[in-house]
Amino acid sequence: MGWLVVVTGGKGGPGATTLAVGLAGAWTAAGRPVLLVDADPAGGDVAAHLVVGSEALRRGVAPLAALGAARIDPAAVLAESTALAPGLRVLVGVHRADAGGLLSRPVGVAIAEAACRVPGVELVVVDPGRLLPGSVAAAVVGLAEVGVIAVRADVPGALAAQRAFDAAGDVEGLWPVAVGVRRRSAADVAELAEALGRPVAGVVPADPRGRRRALEMGQPPGGGRLGRAYAALATRLDPVGSRAPRRARAADEPVEPGAEVASA
């Protein structure tokens, strides 16, 4: 059984998708098998950050949503996902033109739970879109071992993040991460933590060149300032410890050690 990490935001365009891709890449580079899931009901763009073929774009979340929540299982998730590199699989999201109402809360929860039971997957990173009351993100973040809210270190960003925390309710393990932080902005991050009343789990620097290079290569940042920041953040947020994943604990299920490593 895999550990679930949910990466979300309180407003459009805060960098949550980039953060999800970066974390997935950092854990994969560290030898951790990862399934990256684009579950944004408004139409996600995880695929735009990665090199995925036309066949992968025909699979993904949309066929799973068409099955209905009750019929989504690990085998279906595995069949609709695509191996991009050794240890990294991706489940692409719905296209924006087809997004309306396709991915409901029950479907989002079913996909997240089934993804965590795909053999060989240690970490499932889900980008469920904006965290609003009644949203898919609000439903799946309650299942996660670790939840991350991407937030800009400014007043609008802090207000949006606070609304996201309010929408999440009393959820354990939910952390703000400051994204797009420019040099000499430590004071802004400190003010963000004070405004939110909770520590900031990490900082992702503003690095337009590094981001553009990663987009051009179609893979997560593997070096430079961005790569180092994602690697440090992945270490800090790593949910794997002595306890079993939350879903296994709730169901009182044993967790089998030594799962086979997923590969391309």
N, C-alpha and C positions, 0 to 999 in steps of 0.2 A: 504494500500500500504506500502510495506516495504522499508527500507533504504538499499542502496547498498554499501558494503565495498569491495574493490578489493585489494587483497594482491598479489604482484608480485615481480619480481627481475630482475636484469640486466644480470645475468649469471646463469648457471646451478648450483644447489646445494648451494645457499646462505642462505637457511633456510626459504624460503617463505611458503612452505607447512606446516612446523612445526608451523610457526607463524600464519597462517590462522587457523589451528586446535586449537592452544592455545587461540586465540581471540574468536573463536566460543565457546569454552568451558567456557571461563571467562564470556561472556555475558549470556550464558545459566545458569551458576551458579548464576548469579545476577537476574534470573527470566525473562530474555528476550528471547522470542521464536526466534530461529535461524535456517536458512536453509543454510547448508554448501555445496557449489557447487565446484566440481573438473572439471574445464573447460580447463585443459591443453591439447592442441592439440597434444603434443608429447607423451601423455600418463602420467596420473597423478598417484600419490601414496597416496592420502588422505586416501584411504581405508586401506593402510598398517599401518596407525597410529591409526586405530579404529577397534573395533570388529564388523565386518559386516558379515552376513551369506552368504551362497552361492546364496540364492535367490536375495539378494541385489546386488550381483556382476553380476547377469544376467540382472538387470535393470540399470538405470542410464542415462548417457549422450548419450551413443551409440544408443539406440533406439530412443531417441529424434532427434539425428542427422539424422537418417534414415528417419524420418518424413519429414524433410526439414524445413527451417526457417519459412515459411508461416503457417505451421500447428502446431507449438509449442505454446501451451497456458498454463495457470496456472494449468488446470486440468491434462494435460499431464505431467507437471513437478511434480505435487503432486503424480501422479500414479507411476512415475519412481523413486521417492525418498523413503528413508527408515527412519523410526523413530528409533533412537538409544537410546534415553532417553527422559524423559519428557522435552519438549521444544527444543529438538535438532533433526533435520532431516538432512540427508546427501544424496546428489546426486553424486554417484560415477562416476569416470571418465572413459575414454576409456582405454583399455589395450594397453600397449606399442606395442604389436605385431600387433594390429589392428589399430594403431593410424593414419597411413599415410593418410592425406587428409580428414579424417572423420569429423573433427570438424573445419568448416570454420568460417571466421569472421561473416558472417550473422547469422549462427547457434549459435555462441557464444553470440552474441548480443541478439538474440531472447530468448535464455535460460535465460540470466540475467534479461531481462525485464519481462519475464513470471514468473520467480521465485519471483520477487518483488511483484507480484500480487496474490501469493498463500495465501488463507485465513489463518489468524492467525499467519503469519510470520511477525515479526517486523524487523529483521535484516537478510540480505542475505550476506553471506561472500563467495566471489568467488576467487578461485585460478586459474588464466587463463594461468599459465606458464610464460615464459620469456617475458619481455616487449621490443620488437624489432619493428623497422619500419614495418608497415603492418601486425602486429601480431594480434591474437585474444585479447591479453592483451591491445594493443594500442586502440582497438575498444571499449572494455568494460570499460576501466578506465575513458573514457570521460563521461560515464553515472553515475559514482559513486559519492555519497556524500563525501566519504572518500576513497582515494587511498593510499596504503602503499607500499613502495619499501624496501624490506629486503636487508640489505647491511652489509658486513663485514667491520669492522673498520680497514682497511688496504689500501694500495695503489691500488692493483688490485680491491678491492671491491669498492673503491671510483670511479675509472674509469668506472667500469661496471654500477654503479648507475648513473653516469652522462650521460652515453649513454642511459640509460633507461629514464631519465628525458627528454633528447633531443627527444627520440622517442615519448614520450607522448605529446610533444608540450605544448601549453598554456592551461594546465588543472588545474582547481582550486582544492584545497584540497588534494594535493598529497604530502606525507611526507616520508622522509627516517626514517627507524627504524634500529638501530644497533643491529645485532644479533650475538650470540656466543662470547659476550664480557667477557673477563677474568677479574678477580679482579685486582684492581690497574691499570685499563686501561682508566681512565677518560680522560687522555691527548689524547689518540687515538680517543675517541669520539669527543672531542673538535676539533681536527685536521680534522676529517671527516666533521663536520659541516662547518668548514672554507673552506675546499676543495670544498664542494658542494654549498657553498654560501647560505645556508638555515639551519635553526635549525633542529636538530635531535629530532623526536617526542618522542622517548623512547629508552630504552635499554633492550635487553633480554640477560641475563647472560649465559655464557657457564656453563652448568650443565649436564655433560654426564650421571651421575647417575640418576638424575631426569628425563632426557629424556628417558633413557633406561627403567626406572621403568614405565613411562607412556606408552611406546611402548609395554611392557610386559603385562600391564593391558588392553591395547587397548582402552584407553580413554584419553582425554586431561588432561594435568597436573592440578591437583586440589589443590596442596599445595607445600610447600617448596619454594625455590628461584624462580623456574620457574613459579609456580602458582601465587605467589605474583607479579612477574613481568608482567605476562599476565593480571592479574586483574587491576593493575595500568595503563597499556597501554590501556586496554579496556575502562577504565574511561576517559582517556585523549582523546581517539580517537572517543568517542561516538558521532555519527552523529545526534542523535535524539535531536531536539530542538523545537523552536517555529515555524520553517518553515516546509512546506511540503517537502517530497522527491522531488528531482530534476525532475524526470519524471512526477510527478503530476503537478509540477509548469509549466513545459514546455507544458503540454497538457491542463492546466487550469482545472484539475480535482479536485473535493473535496476529501479529505482524511477522511475516516470514522474512528472516534476514537473508542477505546474500542474493538479492534478486539479480537476474541476468541483465547485463548492461545492454541497453538498446543501441543499435547502430544503424548506419545508413545501409 
